[in-house]
Amino acid sequence: MKKRSFLTVMVSFGILLGGMIFFENSKEPDLSKVKVATAQAAYESFDSLEELENDADLIALVTFTGERVRDDIKVTDTKYIPLSKSTVKIEKLYKGDENVNDHIYVYEEAAVDKNTYVNTEGYKWMDESGRYLLFLHKLSNFEGYNILGIYQGKYNMNVEIPKQYPNTTEGNRKALLDRQAEYLGNHPRHFRELKKMVMEKYSR
């Protein structure tokens, strides 16, 4: 049986607890002043582009609108998982409901919390300069989508060959600020292999 993504499981858990923590809209934080912390999680690994395509409810080329809010999952009274609810505009739909709104919410497994960019498995935020191919799963009983396989379901189509930094404290800080870098985690080879498949099919 396939494992659902970490976020899918935790959002379901959060709903049962009544556990979403909402934050006021605020301007984007200055990422040059934050530290980077990466959390590990159990998540589904995709070995091929075909697996991603088959599992996705929606595949779309999108741009990030600049609208992003903290929307954490409350686990207990004192523990929560930092998440971001980001608004994207669909530029081209490859798979999914043709009547979907051209603006949708996408949950990104990262947020700035107490001057630290907290992410899951090396996920890097979308920014307004990119054009992103997203492989998305519709969250049941919840408004929005999550990205399949965390980092495996988001690709900046403006970056043909993503820049790689050492997976160190300083390397991750540099990667977070560099728009040519897409990933901060422990599996850069796996990401590059999937990215190559995506570019070969969808950048034409």
N, C-alpha and C positions, 0 to 999 in steps of 0.2 A: 504494500500500500504506500502511495506517495505521501510524503510529509508535506503539510502546508507550510508556508513561510512563517517565520517567527512572528511577524506583524499580524498575519491573519489570525493566528492562534491567540495572541495577546489582545487584539482588539475584541475578539469574541469574549475573552475572559473579562476585559474591561467593561463591556456592555453588561455582563451578568452582575458585575459589582456596582454598576452605575458609575463607572470609574473613569470618565474622561475629564481631564483638567484643562479648562480653556483659559487662554491668555488674551489680553487686549492686543489689537493690531499695533505693531511698532515698526520703526524703520529697521532695515537690515543691520545687524551688528557689524562692527569693524573687525573682520576676520584676521587682520594683521596683528591684533592684540590678544588673540585667544590661544590657548593651549589645545592640544588634540588628545582625546582619549577614545580608544576603540574597544568596544565590548564584543565578546564572542557570543555566538548563538547557534542553536541547532537550526539548520535551514536546508532546503532542497538544493542539490547541486545538479546543474544542467550540463550535460556533456556535448550537446550539439544544438545548433540553431533550430533544427526541426523540433526538438523537445520543447524549447521555449515557445515556438510558434503554436504547437499543439496544446500547450497548457494555458496559453493566454486567452483571456476573454476579450481583450482589446489590444490591438497593436496600432500604434499611431506615431506619426512624427509631430512633435509638439515644440512650442517655445514657452519658456517660463515668463509669466506676466510680471513678476516682481512682488506678487502678493503671497506672503507666507506668514503663518502664525503658529505659535506653539500650541500643540494639542496633545498633551501627554496622556498616557494610560496610567491610571492609579492602580497599583498592585495591593498596597496596604495603606494604612493611615499615614505611614511615614516613608513609603517607597513608591516611586513612580518611574516610568520609562519615558525619557524625553523623545518626542516626535515632532515633526513639522507637517502641517497641512498646507500644501502648496497649490496654487491655482495655475493651470497651464492652458494654453490655447492649442486646440488641434489644428494643425496645418494640413495634414493628410492622413486619412484613415485607411489602414491596410486590412484590418480585421475587426469585426465587432458590429454593434447596432448602428446602422446608418442614420438613425434618428437621434443619436447621442448629442448632447449639447456640445457646442464648439469650445466651451470652457468647462473643465472638469477639475475636481479636487484629486490630488495625488498625495498619498502619505509617504513622506521620506523618513527613513530610519536614522535621523540625525537632528540635533538641535543644539543651540548654544545655551549652556546651563552653567551659571556662575563662572563666566569668563572661560569656559571650556567648550570646545566643539566636540560633543559626545556623539559618536556614530556607532552603528552596528556593522561589523565585518568589513570595515574599510569604505563604507558608502560615502560618497561625496555629493554635496548639494548641487542641484541644477543652478545655473545662473542665467542672467538675461542675454548673454552673448551667444549662448549655445542653441543648437537645433537638435533635439533629443529624440531618438527612436526609443519608445517605451513599450515593454511587454508587461501588460497589466492584468491583475486579478480583481474582479469586482467584489467588494466587501459586502457580504449579505447583511441585511438589516442595518446598513450603515451608509452614510453618504460619502462616496469616493472609491478610490482604487488604491491598491498597494502594488509595488513593483515586484515582479517575480524574482525570487532568488536574491533579493536585496540588491547587490551590485551587478548581478548578472542580467538584469532586465532594463538597464539604462545605458544608452550609448550616445555620446555627442557626435553627431554626424559632421560637424565642422572640424573635427580632429581626426585626421586619417590614421596617424600613428601616435597613440598617447604617450606622453612623456612619463618616465618611471623614476621615482626617487627611492632611496633606501628606506626600508620600513623601520625608521628610527624616530625619536621625538622631533629632531630638527628636520628630517626628511619629510615627515608627515605634515609639518607646518608649511614647508615650502610647497608641497603638493597641493595643499588646501588653497594656496594663493595663486597657483599657476593654472591658467585656463587650459593649458595643453596637457595637464594631468587629469586623469579621470577616476583614479582608484587609490585608496590608502591602505589596503589590506595585505594579508599574508599570501595571496594567491595571484600574483601579477601574471604569471604564465597562463593560467586558466582564463583570466580576463582577456588577455591579448588574443588567445585562440578564438574565443567567442566573438571578440570585436572584429577580427579578420573576416569571419564568416558573415557577420552583419554587413560590413562594408562591401564585401563582394556582391551581396544580393541587393542591398537597399540603397547604395549610393549611386546607382546607375541613373 
